[in-house]
Amino acid sequence: MRHVALALIGALIPFVAFAQMRIDVSGVGATQYPIAVTGFVSDEGAPLDVAEVIRGDLTRSGAFRLIAHPVAVSDTGELDFTDLRRRGADAVLTGSAARLPDGRFDVRYRLSDAVRQTMLGGESLVVAESDLRYAAHRAADWVYEKLTGEKGIFSTRIAYVTRQGNRYRLNIADWDGENVVTPLNSPEPIISPRWSNDGTRLAYVSFESRKPVVYVHTLATRQRKAVANFKGSNSAPAWSPDGRSLAVALTLDGLSQIYLIPAEGGEPRRLTSSPGIDTEPVFAPDGKTIYFTSDRGGSPQIYRVAIGSNEASRITFTGSYNVSPRISPDGQALAYVSRREGRFLVILRDLVSGAERVLSDGGREESPSFAPNGRWIMYATHLGGRDSLVAASIDGRVRQRLASSTGDIREPTWGPFPQ
């Protein structure tokens, strides 16, 4: 069993927590792996049911079918494989959560193959009491990768903006909407939050100086800096993969164009020159290409330009309105918002084959964002008179809706894998 002492992920964002979100899940994956997650043996008074969080993660992924198991079993406990197979389980996760003398918890878990009756591996995670939920997410990630071969996203975080009355909040939460914290609370609008690739900083646009200004916010220190505060509008920040630069949309010479600036602030370098409005830049994973929205051809469409070249090529041709490009972590797919028959829908396009899939159905969607493993896309929607966030699997089979009772919720951005 591998032992891991986790750095406190919560220490990176020491802010006041607010209300959680309600989760509704629909759909299942094309295939579901049958797994039993037994109750974890834990000390009396443990503030969290670790096994229940793991079950929730695996269930919401759509990739697993949870098999009921009535008895708690520790990571060293004996298993009745005959009974597990009779229940239909191909695998079983057992574990424990023991309080240490210093107040921390040692969370241990073991995954076993119920068919071959062999152990597949396990881990021990030592965390503070406040990070038990994070440890559970990490355990679910470990199980997901062990059984599917792909990295899990349960321990990732999302950022989004809420509005309640005349207050705007930039929030950070676990992927499932829990552990909500607020690094910025303002009476003026906040838009376009974007994570740095190492997860330590957020770039966003704030109107607190009565104009749009791009800030970079370092989460661990709570320090923030205005890095684009030029004349006119400063908007739509996007991180370069190495975290050294930001692509931004500026109106230095009239119409909005794409510029490159150092992440610490500095002189802008112009990347696009067109007679139209260029905005919403996003870097390709190789850092050499930028996708952006432009109406240079008469209607908003998505274009691509190599850094250092003014030669932009158009990417979208279906429909007269295509905006908000986002590139998958492997650079093979493009997510964007397209107006189709008067409805604003999230489209996923394979950049190699050109095949498209409609991922949303509400008709009032915006701000798509890829999960770091590329298997999910989160977007904002307005449906039934309410704003919510939706995480949809890229095959369109599973949707997780996150709704807040604290006002409008919008502009989601999915953070990277924990470092």
N, C-alpha and C positions, 0 to 999 in steps of 0.2 A: 504494500500500500504506500502510495506517495504522500509525503507530508509537505504541506504548503502553509507558510505563515503569510497571511494576506495583509498587505498594506491597507489601511482604512480608506476605502474608496469614498466613504462619506466625508472624510476629512477634507477632501478637495472642495466641498461645497457647504461650508458651515453657515447655513442660513436658516431662517425660520421656516418651518414646514406649514403648509396650508392643506386644505381639504383634498382628499383623494378623488379619483374618478371612478365612475361605474363602468364595468366591462360587460359587453355582450359579444358572444362569439357565435358565428354561423359557419356551416360547412365543415367538411373534413378533407383530408388529403386523398390523393389517388390510391395510396397504399397506407395502411396503418399498422405499426408494429405493436403487438400485444405485450404489455409490460405491467407487472405488479410493482407498486411502490408501497412497501409496508410502512406502518407507523414507525417513526424513529424513537428509540429508547432515549429519554431525556430526563434531566433533573426536574424535580417538582418546582414549579415557579418559572420555568423557561417562558419568556414572553412571546414566543412565536412557535407555531407548529411547522417545523422545517419541511417535513414530508408533504404537508398540504400545499406549500408554496411550489415545491417541485412538481407535484401532481398538476397544479394549475398551469404551470409553464408548459409541461409536456402536452397537456390536453389542448391548450390554446394554439399550439403549433400545428395541430391537425395531422401530425405525423405519427401519433401514438394512440392506441386504444387502451385505456386504463382498466386493469383487471382488479377487482376488489380483493383485498386481503385483510381479514379481520384482526390479525394479531400483529403487535409491534415486534420487530426483530432487529437486534443490534447488528453492527457490521461484522461481529464475530459469532453471531448466533447460528444455530442449526436450521436448515431449511427442509421442508417436506416437498421435494421436487415432484413426487407423484401427485400430490394435491394441487400444486401449481399448474402442472400440465392438465389436470382434470378441469381446472378453472379456465384454461386456455391461454396461460401466460407463456411466452417464449423466453422472457427475461424477468429478473426480479431485482429491485434495488432495496437494500436494507441499510440501516444506519443508526447513529446515535448523536446526541448533542449534550456534552458534559461540561458543566461549569468548572473552570479552573480556579485555583486559589486566588489569582489576581483579578477574578471577575470576568475574564474572557471565557469564550466557549470553544471547545474542541469539537468540531463537527466532522464526523467520520461516516463514510458510506462505501458500500461494496456492491458491485454489479455482478450478477451471476447469470449464466446461460442455463435456463431451466430445461432445455432439450438435452444438451450435452452434460448437464450437471457439473459445470466447471465455472470457476471464478474468472471474470473478464477484467477485473482490476478494481481499484478504489483509490480514495484520497483521504487526507486529513487536513482540514482547514481550521486554523486558529484565528478567531475574529472577536472583536468587541461585541458586547451584547447588542449594541445599536446596529451592527452589521450582520446580524443573523439572516435577514432577508437576502442580503447580497450573497452570503455563503450558499443559501438555497438556490439562488439563480445560477451561481457558479457550478453547483452540483448538477443542475438541470442541463447546463451547457455541456458538461463533461459527458453525461449520459447521451445527449443528442449526438455529439460528435462520435462517441464510441459506437453507436448503433446505426448512424446514417452516413458517416464519413465526412460530414460537413460541420463547420463551426456553428455553434448555437449563438443566439443573440439575446438570451434571457438576462444576461448581466450587463447589457448595454443600456444606455440612457437616451432619452429624447429631450429636446427643448422645444418650447412652444410659447405662444403669447396668449394671454387671456385679457379680456376687458370686462370690468364690472362697474357700471356707472361711469364715472370719470377717471377711473384708475386702470392703468395698464400694468400687467405683470409679465416679466420674462421668467418662465418656470422651467425647472428641470425635474424629470421624473424617471423612474424605472420604465422599462419598455411596456410594462403592464399598467402604467398609470399610478403606481404606488410611490411612496417616499417623495412626495412633491416638495420641492424647495424653491425659493424665489430669490435669485441674485439681484434682481432689479425691480423696483416698484416705482411707478412714475405717473404723474397726472397727464403726461403727453404721450402720444402714440409711440409704440415700439414695433418695428417690423424687421423682417428678413434676418432672423438669427441663423448663424452658420457655425458649426463646430470646426475647430482645427483638427487635423488628422490624428494628433496625439491626445485629443480629448481634454486638454488643459485650458483651452481658451474658447470663448465665443465672440464672434464678430456680429454686430447687429447695427441697425439704424435707429437712432432716437431723435425725436423732435423736441427735446427739452429746451433747446436754445431757439425754438420757434422756426427751425429749418431742419431738413434732414442732414444728419451728421453720422458718419460711420465711426463706431467705437470698437475697440478690442478689449475684452474683459477677461482678465486672468482669474480663474475660479478659486485657486488655492489662496491667493493673497487678497482677493476682492478688489484688486487694483484694476482700473480701466483707463483707457487713453483714447482721445479723439484722434484717429489716424487719417481721416479724410474730412476736413472742414474747410473746403475751398468755396469760392463764391458760387452761388447757385445751388443746385441739388447734388448731394452725395448719397449714393444709394447702392443697393444690390451687391453687398460684399460676397466674395467667394475666395476660399483659401486655395493657395497652390498646394500640391501634395507634400512639399517639403516644409510647409508652414512659414516660409520666409517672406512670401508676398501675398497680396490680395489683389484680385481683379475687382474693379468697382465701376459703376456707371456715374460719370460726372458730366455737368453741363458747363464746363469751363469756356467753351466757344459757342454756346448757344444750345444746339440740340444735344441730347444725351448721347455720349459715346463711351466706349470701353477703354479703361486705363489700367495700368499696372502700378501699384504702389508698394513700398516696403511694409511689412506687417507692423513695424514699429513707427510708421509714419515717414513721410519724406516727399520728394518731388514725384509727381505722377508722370508716367510714360504712356503716351497714347498708343493704343493697339488697333483701333478701327477708325476709319474715316468714311462716312457715308452721308448722303443727303437726307437720311431718315433718322429715326430714333433707334439707337442700339442700347440694349439693357439686358439684365438678368444673365450675366456671364457665369459660366461654370467650367472648371478645369477638367479635362480628360485625365484619367489616372496616370498617364505618362508625363503630365505637366507640360507637354509641348503644344497642346491644342486647347482652344477654348470654344465652347458652344455658347450661343447667345441668342436673344430674341431681337429681331429688327423688323421695321416696317419699310425698309428701303425699297422693296418691290411693290409697295402699295397696300399691303396688309401684313399684320404681325405673323412672322414665320420664324423658324429656327434655322440658324446658320452655324457654320463652323469655320474657324480661322486658325492657322498656325501662328504661334507667337513669333513676331518678327516679320510677318507677312501681312500685307493689306488685302490679300486675295481671299475673300470669303466665299464659301460655297453654300448654297441653300440645301437644307436637309429635308424639310417637310414640304409636301406638295398637295396633300389631301386636305381640302377645306380651306377656308379663308381666314382662319384664326387658330394659330398654334403657338403656345407660349410656355414659359417656365420649364426649360429643359433641365433634366438631371441625368447624369451618366452613371451606369452601374459600376460597381467596384472593379469589374474585369474589363470595362470599356466596351463591352459587346452589345449593350442595350441602352436605349434612350427612353426615359419616361417624360411625359409632358402633358399639358392640358390642351385639349382641342375642343373647339365648338363644333358640335355635330347636331344638325337639325334643331338649333336653338338651345342645346344643352351643353354644359361644360363638363367634359369627361376626362378622366385620366387614361392615357394611352401608353402602352408599352410597345416599343418597336425594336425589333432585332436589326441592328445596324449592318449585319452581314447579309441576311436574306431579305430584309425589308418587310418581313411579316409583322403584322400589328395585332394587338389584343386590347380590347377595351376592359379595363380593370374595375371601373366604377359604374354605378348605375343611378346615383342620386341626381346628377345633372347640374349641381352647383358645387363642383369640386375645385380645389386650388392647392398649390404648394406641395407637389409630390416630393418624396425623399426616400432614397434607397436605404435599407438596412445594410450594415457592413458586410454581411455574407451574400448580399445580392438576391436573397430569396424572398424578401418582403419589400413592399412599398407602403409608406405611410402618407396620407394626404388629409387635408381638411375638407369638410363637407357641411352643407346645411340641408337638413332633411327633417320634415315634420315640424318645422318651426324651431328646430334646435341646431346649434352648432356642435360638431363633434369631430374627433379624429378617427380615421379608419386605417388599420394596418391590414393590407391585403397580400396574400401570397401571390407570387408572380404568375402562377397558373390560374389564378382567379377562383380557386376552390374554397379558400378559407378567408374569412374576414373577422377582424377583431375591432369592435367599435368602442372608443373611449369617450364617454360623455361626462361633462362637468356640470355641477349644479351652481357654479359660481360665475356664470356669465358666458360671454362669447369665448370660443377657443379656436385658435387658428395658427397658421404658419409653423407647422411642425418641421423639425429637422432631426434626423436620426444620427446619434453619436457613433463614434468608432468603437471597435473592440477595446475593452479595458487593457491598459498597458501593463 
